[in-house]
Amino acid sequence: MLTTGVNTLSGQEKSRVFVLTDISNEPDDEESLVRFLVYSNEYDIEGLVATTSTWLRSKPREDLIRRQIYAYDLVRNNLLIHKNGFPGKEQLFAVTATGQA
């Protein structure tokens, strides 16, 4: 999983993040996405994009990103008990896409 962001000087604004992932190629890709979603309140998520890679050449798996978002939504209320700002599943689905194959 590749993430990029721009830090802000104020400390109040969230860093903008755009995630590119060849999810499904190896288990750590899904595990990294789960961890990212647990900290999603810390970021302004601009995109979650399923991509191809050297080992996953022809079929990006956007469905696996969406599956992790559904699972995240099941625990979102528990996360909100501890801290505000976790995006809803609709907000995450709106920025989820498949990259060029």
Secondary structure, DSSP 8 states (H G I E B T S, - for coil): -EEEEE--SSSSS-EEEEEEE-TTSSHHHHHHHHHHHHTGGGEEEEEEEE---SSS-S---HHHHHHHHHHHHHHHHHHHHH-S----HHHHHHTEEE---
